[in-house]
């Protein structure tokens, strides 16, 4: 017959069962942690008192080692290049990062690692610190490979630098304005053309007042701008006369793009072109005047010479006391004037005009090289 347990035996068994029951949740949690540790795609290291005591399979794969045993033989300094991107060596930099983690409980930062084959690659590191049962400092380290992110950032930075080079070196002024009329950016050539910096024209209103000081002309420019801005996309090419910071007047061609949230204006200085066009127009006008004056002089010279000859003969045949002498002399003086006009017509060298009634006519005195 089985001996009946005493009260003390029962109490001891209950205590043991309760103790065993309390172990199961802990074992369950440890198992969950182990699964997360083993299955994580990010490299995980456990460091106790500055010694790596464990790592997961992802750490072995990321660093390119044959086994966990081979990796754990390595000192942490062998897993990093001699210097980090900021120029600090492994020992100085790692101490700074661990000290920050100990102070804050955790710390996230970027770090360069070195694979078994010597390739250097970037990771994002999360250090989490704590203490074991024996009081040892434990550092839980997670490395996330950010090579792809860095490649994207590098490509974007290169694009940004390329765009910056284009904006800084293009021979056109460029201005970026938001929907509230605030100037966000002007490139160096904008300042070279107009003299105005971003500080000089912080808003659209400042630009209009300074570039177009004449109120009536400014009103015309603003109306054109508002009308164009009501239609998204490329606006029409516009040409306006602006007053630069040094009060110089320039003719500027504006090409504007009206986006949803911003406006882009491209400025081209066409002053020289306008001057060249004006010179061509003046040359054409002068050529027309020369052709006309040449024809007039050719047709007038021979009759004038004949008339002057006849008047000279008449004056030789009559005395100064003759009643007609004075009138003939006056006619002869006007003939000399006509002769002088033809000479001026023959020597026109530039196009100069003067007001005459409600029109403009050629100013022979200014247009001709003959000075009389």
Backbone torsions as a table, in degrees:
resi	resn	phi	psi	omega
1	UNK	NA	135.8	179.5
2	UNK	-70.2	136.4	-179.1
3	UNK	-74.0	134.9	-179.0
4	UNK	-72.9	128.0	-178.7
5	UNK	-64.5	145.4	177.4
6	UNK	-79.5	171.8	178.9
7	UNK	-62.3	-38.5	179.4
8	UNK	-64.8	-39.8	178.5
9	UNK	-62.8	-44.4	179.6
10	UNK	-61.3	-43.3	-178.7
11	UNK	-63.3	-39.1	-179.5
12	UNK	-67.0	-41.5	179.0
13	UNK	-63.4	-41.7	179.5
14	UNK	-62.4	-42.2	179.9
15	UNK	-62.7	-41.6	179.8
16	UNK	-66.1	-41.3	178.5
17	UNK	-63.3	-44.1	179.2
18	UNK	-61.2	-38.4	180.0
19	UNK	-67.7	-40.1	178.6
20	UNK	-65.9	-39.7	-179.7
21	UNK	-62.0	-39.3	-179.3
22	UNK	-66.0	-21.3	-178.9
23	UNK	-75.1	-29.3	-172.0
24	UNK	-62.7	-46.0	177.8
25	UNK	-60.1	-39.2	179.9
26	UNK	-64.7	-43.3	178.3
27	UNK	-63.0	-37.7	-179.8
28	UNK	-65.4	-43.6	179.4
29	UNK	-65.2	-42.3	178.1
30	UNK	-61.1	-36.8	179.5
31	UNK	-68.0	-40.7	177.5
32	UNK	-62.2	-43.6	179.9
33	UNK	-62.7	-42.3	-179.3
34	UNK	-62.3	-39.8	178.6
35	UNK	-63.6	-46.9	178.6
36	UNK	-61.5	-41.0	-179.3
37	UNK	-62.1	-45.8	-175.5
38	UNK	-75.8	-35.7	-173.2
39	UNK	-90.9	-11.4	-177.4
40	UNK	-58.5	136.8	176.0
41	UNK	-78.4	-17.0	176.7
42	UNK	-91.1	147.0	178.6
43	UNK	-70.3	134.0	178.8
44	UNK	-127.1	132.1	177.2
45	UNK	-125.0	145.6	173.3
46	UNK	-113.7	122.1	-178.5
47	UNK	-116.7	126.5	174.9
48	UNK	-119.2	123.8	179.6
49	UNK	48.0	50.2	174.5
50	UNK	67.9	13.8	178.3
51	UNK	-119.3	130.9	177.4
52	UNK	-74.5	118.5	-177.2
53	UNK	-105.9	-17.3	-179.7
54	UNK	-160.7	156.7	174.5
55	UNK	-153.5	160.8	-178.9
56	UNK	-97.1	169.7	-178.5
57	UNK	-58.2	-33.7	-179.1
58	UNK	-61.5	-35.6	178.5
59	UNK	-63.3	-41.3	179.2
60	UNK	-63.3	-43.4	-178.9
61	UNK	-67.7	-47.2	-176.9
62	UNK	-60.4	-39.8	-177.0
63	UNK	-88.1	-7.1	173.2
64	UNK	75.8	32.0	178.7
65	UNK	-95.8	160.0	-176.6
66	UNK	-75.1	-30.7	-176.6
67	UNK	-156.0	165.7	176.3
68	UNK	-64.0	-39.8	-178.4
69	UNK	-59.4	-42.3	-179.8
70	UNK	-65.3	-40.0	-178.5
71	UNK	-68.3	-41.8	-177.1
72	UNK	-68.4	-15.1	176.3
73	UNK	-75.3	-18.6	-175.8
74	UNK	-79.8	140.3	172.1
75	UNK	-76.8	143.8	-179.6
76	UNK	-50.5	-31.7	-179.8
77	UNK	-66.1	-22.8	179.4
78	UNK	-80.2	-9.7	-179.0
79	UNK	-96.1	2.5	-178.7
80	UNK	-132.1	151.5	173.9
81	UNK	-65.3	166.4	-176.8
82	UNK	-57.5	-38.4	-177.6
83	UNK	-129.4	146.1	175.4
84	UNK	-85.9	169.0	-176.2
85	UNK	-54.9	-27.3	179.5
86	UNK	-82.6	2.6	176.8
87	UNK	93.5	-9.7	-178.7
88	UNK	-80.9	143.8	-179.8
89	UNK	-77.2	169.4	-174.4
90	UNK	-55.2	-49.9	-171.8
91	UNK	-66.5	-41.8	179.0
92	UNK	-66.3	-46.9	-175.6
93	UNK	-69.1	-43.7	-177.8
94	UNK	-64.6	-38.2	178.3
95	UNK	-63.0	-43.2	178.6
96	UNK	-59.2	-44.5	-176.9
97	UNK	-68.1	-42.7	179.9
98	UNK	-66.9	-40.5	178.2
99	UNK	-60.4	-40.4	178.5
100	UNK	-66.0	-40.0	178.6
101	UNK	-64.5	-41.7	178.3
102	UNK	-64.8	-35.3	-178.7
103	UNK	-73.2	-41.6	-174.0
104	UNK	-99.4	-12.1	-175.7
105	UNK	96.6	-32.7	175.6
106	UNK	-157.2	159.7	-179.4
107	UNK	-155.0	134.8	-179.3
108	UNK	-115.3	135.5	-178.7
109	UNK	-161.4	171.7	178.1
110	UNK	-101.7	149.8	-173.0
111	UNK	-151.5	149.2	174.2
112	UNK	-99.4	133.5	176.6
113	UNK	-116.5	168.8	178.9
114	UNK	-129.7	128.4	-179.2
115	UNK	-78.4	170.7	-179.4
116	UNK	-60.1	-30.7	-179.7
117	UNK	-85.6	1.6	177.0
118	UNK	97.3	-7.3	179.1
119	UNK	-69.2	135.5	177.0
120	UNK	-99.1	134.8	-179.6
121	UNK	-144.0	155.7	-176.4
122	UNK	-92.9	145.9	175.1
123	UNK	-136.0	157.9	169.7
124	UNK	-100.2	127.6	-174.0
125	UNK	-108.8	136.7	171.5
126	UNK	-120.9	113.7	176.8
127	UNK	-100.6	128.5	175.0
128	UNK	-125.7	128.7	-174.4
129	UNK	-110.7	155.4	176.9
130	UNK	-166.2	-172.4	-179.8
131	UNK	-128.6	141.0	176.3
132	UNK	-82.0	-179.8	-179.0
133	UNK	-64.2	-29.1	-179.4
134	UNK	-88.4	5.9	177.5
135	UNK	87.4	-0.6	178.7
136	UNK	-69.9	142.8	176.7
137	UNK	-75.1	126.1	179.8
138	UNK	-113.0	131.6	177.0
139	UNK	-117.0	118.2	176.9
140	UNK	-93.8	116.7	-173.2
141	UNK	-114.6	127.3	176.5
142	UNK	-120.2	127.9	177.8
143	UNK	-112.0	126.3	176.7
144	UNK	-114.6	118.6	-178.5
145	UNK	-65.1	121.2	-178.5
146	UNK	-116.5	26.9	-179.8
147	UNK	-57.0	-47.4	-177.8
148	UNK	-63.7	-42.6	179.5
149	UNK	-62.2	-41.4	179.7
150	UNK	-65.9	-36.9	178.0
151	UNK	-63.8	-41.9	177.7
152	UNK	-64.3	-44.6	179.4
153	UNK	-61.5	-40.3	-179.8
154	UNK	-65.5	-41.3	178.8
155	UNK	-64.6	-41.9	179.0
156	UNK	-65.5	-39.7	178.5
157	UNK	-63.6	-39.8	178.3
158	UNK	-64.4	-42.5	177.0
159	UNK	-62.1	-40.9	179.1
160	UNK	-63.1	-42.8	179.6
161	UNK	-66.3	-38.9	178.2
162	UNK	-63.8	-46.0	178.5
163	UNK	-62.2	-41.2	179.0
164	UNK	-62.2	-41.5	178.4
165	UNK	-61.7	-42.3	179.1
166	UNK	-63.3	-47.1	-178.0
167	UNK	-65.4	-37.1	-176.1
168	UNK	-77.0	-26.4	-172.9
169	UNK	-108.6	-11.7	-178.5
170	UNK	-63.0	139.9	-179.8
171	UNK	-81.3	35.1	177.5
172	UNK	-133.9	142.4	174.8
173	UNK	-75.0	138.5	179.9
174	UNK	-130.7	130.8	178.3
175	UNK	-129.4	138.0	177.5
176	UNK	-115.2	122.9	-175.7
177	UNK	-125.7	137.7	178.0
178	UNK	-86.7	178.0	-175.8
179	UNK	-67.7	-16.0	178.2
180	UNK	-91.1	4.9	178.3
181	UNK	83.8	12.6	179.2
182	UNK	-88.9	131.6	176.5
183	UNK	-78.1	120.7	-177.5
184	UNK	-94.5	-28.9	-175.8
185	UNK	-161.2	139.7	166.6
186	UNK	-133.9	137.4	-178.2
187	UNK	-85.1	168.0	-177.3
188	UNK	-55.9	-34.7	-177.3
189	UNK	-72.4	-26.2	172.9
190	UNK	-59.2	-45.9	179.2
191	UNK	-68.2	-37.2	179.8
192	UNK	-63.8	-38.6	-178.9
193	UNK	-73.4	-49.0	-170.5
194	UNK	-99.2	-24.3	-174.9
195	UNK	89.0	-12.8	-176.7
196	UNK	-89.8	137.0	173.8
197	UNK	-99.2	175.6	178.1
198	UNK	-61.3	-32.9	178.8
199	UNK	-68.4	-32.9	-180.0
200	UNK	-71.8	-34.3	-176.7
201	UNK	-127.2	70.2	-178.6
202	UNK	-67.9	-22.5	-178.9
203	UNK	-134.1	164.8	178.1
204	UNK	-60.5	-38.5	179.9
205	UNK	-62.9	-40.8	178.0
206	UNK	-62.8	-40.5	179.5
207	UNK	-63.2	-48.0	-178.2
208	UNK	-61.6	-41.3	-178.3
209	UNK	-66.7	-38.6	-176.7
210	UNK	-83.1	-39.8	-176.9
211	UNK	-78.1	-27.4	-178.6
212	UNK	-128.6	74.7	-176.0
213	UNK	-65.4	-27.3	177.4
214	UNK	-72.8	121.1	-173.4
215	UNK	-60.2	-43.1	-178.1
216	UNK	-66.5	-42.9	179.6
217	UNK	-67.7	-39.7	178.3
218	UNK	-60.1	-41.8	179.3
219	UNK	-59.7	-40.8	179.4
220	UNK	-63.8	-43.8	-178.9
221	UNK	-64.7	-45.4	-178.5
222	UNK	-62.7	-42.8	179.3
223	UNK	-60.8	-40.5	178.7
224	UNK	-65.5	-44.0	179.2
225	UNK	-60.5	-47.8	-178.8
226	UNK	-62.0	-43.5	-179.6
227	UNK	-62.7	-43.1	179.6
228	UNK	-68.7	-36.6	-176.3
229	UNK	-71.3	-13.0	177.9
230	UNK	-75.5	-6.5	-179.4
231	UNK	-123.2	115.2	180.0
232	UNK	-66.1	149.5	179.6
233	UNK	107.7	-162.0	-178.9
234	UNK	-72.8	129.3	175.8
235	UNK	-85.9	175.6	177.9
236	UNK	-74.5	150.3	174.3
237	UNK	-69.5	130.3	-178.3
238	UNK	-124.0	146.3	176.6
239	UNK	-123.1	123.8	-179.7
240	UNK	-132.3	155.2	176.4
241	UNK	-94.0	123.6	-178.0
242	UNK	-116.0	158.1	172.9
243	UNK	-103.7	119.1	-178.2
244	UNK	-77.2	173.3	-178.6
245	UNK	-60.5	-32.3	179.2
246	UNK	-89.6	13.5	178.6
247	UNK	73.9	5.9	174.7
248	UNK	-71.9	140.9	178.5
249	UNK	-94.3	129.2	177.8
250	UNK	-132.0	151.4	173.7
251	UNK	-97.7	122.7	-175.3
252	UNK	-120.4	133.7	173.7
253	UNK	-96.2	125.9	-178.2
254	UNK	-107.3	128.3	170.7
255	UNK	-118.0	116.3	-173.9
256	UNK	-117.3	144.1	173.1
257	UNK	-117.8	127.7	-177.0
258	UNK	-107.8	103.2	-179.8
259	UNK	-92.1	-179.1	-177.8
260	UNK	-66.3	-43.0	-175.1
261	UNK	-113.3	-12.0	-174.6
262	UNK	-143.1	165.0	177.3
263	UNK	-125.9	136.2	177.4
264	UNK	-118.7	125.9	177.0
265	UNK	-117.5	130.2	176.5
266	UNK	-110.6	122.9	-175.4
267	UNK	-106.7	131.5	175.3
268	UNK	-124.3	125.6	179.1
269	UNK	-76.0	112.4	-178.8
270	UNK	-111.6	19.2	-179.1
271	UNK	-59.4	-46.7	-179.9
272	UNK	-62.4	-40.2	179.1
273	UNK	-63.7	-43.3	178.3
274	UNK	-61.4	-41.1	178.9
275	UNK	-64.9	-40.1	178.2
276	UNK	-65.1	-42.6	178.3
277	UNK	-63.0	-39.5	178.6
278	UNK	-65.3	-38.5	177.7
279	UNK	-64.4	-39.8	178.5
280	UNK	-65.0	-43.0	178.7
281	UNK	-63.4	-40.7	179.1
282	UNK	-64.7	-39.7	178.6
283	UNK	-63.1	-41.6	178.7
284	UNK	-63.9	-42.9	179.0
285	UNK	-64.3	-42.3	-179.9
286	UNK	-63.4	-40.3	179.1
287	UNK	-61.6	-40.4	177.7
288	UNK	-63.8	-41.6	179.3
289	UNK	-64.7	-43.1	-178.9
290	UNK	-62.9	-42.3	179.6
291	UNK	-63.9	-42.0	179.4
292	UNK	-67.5	-45.4	-178.9
293	UNK	-64.4	-37.0	178.3
294	UNK	-63.1	-43.7	179.7
295	UNK	-64.4	-42.6	-179.8
296	UNK	-62.8	-46.9	-179.1
297	UNK	-61.9	-42.3	179.7
298	UNK	-61.2	-41.2	-177.7
299	UNK	-76.9	-27.6	-174.6
300	UNK	-91.7	-30.2	-172.5
301	UNK	-58.5	-48.9	-175.9
302	UNK	-64.9	-46.7	176.9
303	UNK	-61.4	-39.6	-179.5
304	UNK	-63.0	-43.0	-179.8
305	UNK	-64.0	-39.4	179.5
306	UNK	-66.1	-44.3	-179.5
307	UNK	-62.8	-44.5	180.0
308	UNK	-62.1	-37.5	179.1
309	UNK	-64.3	-43.7	180.0
310	UNK	-64.7	-41.1	179.3
311	UNK	-64.8	-35.6	177.1
312	UNK	-63.3	-41.0	178.8
313	UNK	-65.6	-40.3	-179.4
314	UNK	-63.4	-45.0	-178.5
315	UNK	-66.2	-26.0	177.3
316	UNK	-73.0	-25.7	-175.9
317	UNK	-90.4	-11.1	-179.2
318	UNK	-122.9	153.3	179.7
319	UNK	-84.3	164.1	179.6
320	UNK	-66.6	-17.0	178.8
321	UNK	-84.3	-8.3	-178.5
322	UNK	-65.5	138.6	-177.5
323	UNK	-57.4	-27.5	-177.3
324	UNK	-89.0	-11.5	-174.6
325	UNK	-58.2	-45.2	-177.8
326	UNK	-62.9	-43.9	-178.9
327	UNK	-66.3	-39.9	-179.8
328	UNK	-66.0	-37.4	178.9
329	UNK	-63.3	-40.0	178.2
330	UNK	-64.5	-39.7	178.5
331	UNK	-64.9	-40.6	179.9
332	UNK	-63.8	-36.6	178.3
333	UNK	-63.5	-40.1	178.5
334	UNK	-68.4	-33.0	176.6
335	UNK	-66.2	-39.3	176.5
336	UNK	-62.9	-36.1	178.2
337	UNK	-64.6	-43.3	177.3
338	UNK	-60.6	-39.0	179.0
339	UNK	-63.7	-40.1	178.4
340	UNK	-64.1	-39.2	178.5
341	UNK	-63.0	-41.5	179.6
342	UNK	-64.9	-36.0	177.2
343	UNK	-64.3	-40.6	177.6
344	UNK	-63.8	-39.8	178.3
345	UNK	-62.2	-36.7	-179.1
346	UNK	-71.4	-20.5	-174.1
347	UNK	-115.6	25.2	175.3
348	UNK	-66.2	130.0	-178.0
349	UNK	-124.3	-10.5	178.4
350	UNK	-152.3	165.8	-177.4
351	UNK	-97.1	108.9	178.0
352	UNK	-129.8	138.0	-178.7
353	UNK	-124.7	166.9	173.7
354	UNK	-143.9	157.5	180.0
355	UNK	-71.6	138.1	176.1
356	UNK	-144.7	110.6	-173.5
357	UNK	56.5	-120.2	-179.5
358	UNK	-104.4	14.2	-177.8
359	UNK	-127.5	-177.9	173.1
360	UNK	-119.1	139.4	177.2
361	UNK	-127.2	164.4	179.2
362	UNK	-66.4	131.6	176.5
363	UNK	-89.8	98.8	-174.4
364	UNK	-63.4	-34.6	-178.1
365	UNK	-63.5	-44.1	-179.0
366	UNK	-81.3	-31.1	-175.7
367	UNK	-79.1	-24.1	-176.2
368	UNK	-96.7	150.5	175.5
369	UNK	-79.3	-11.9	178.4
370	UNK	-73.6	124.9	-179.2
371	UNK	-108.4	108.4	179.8
372	UNK	-141.0	NA	NA
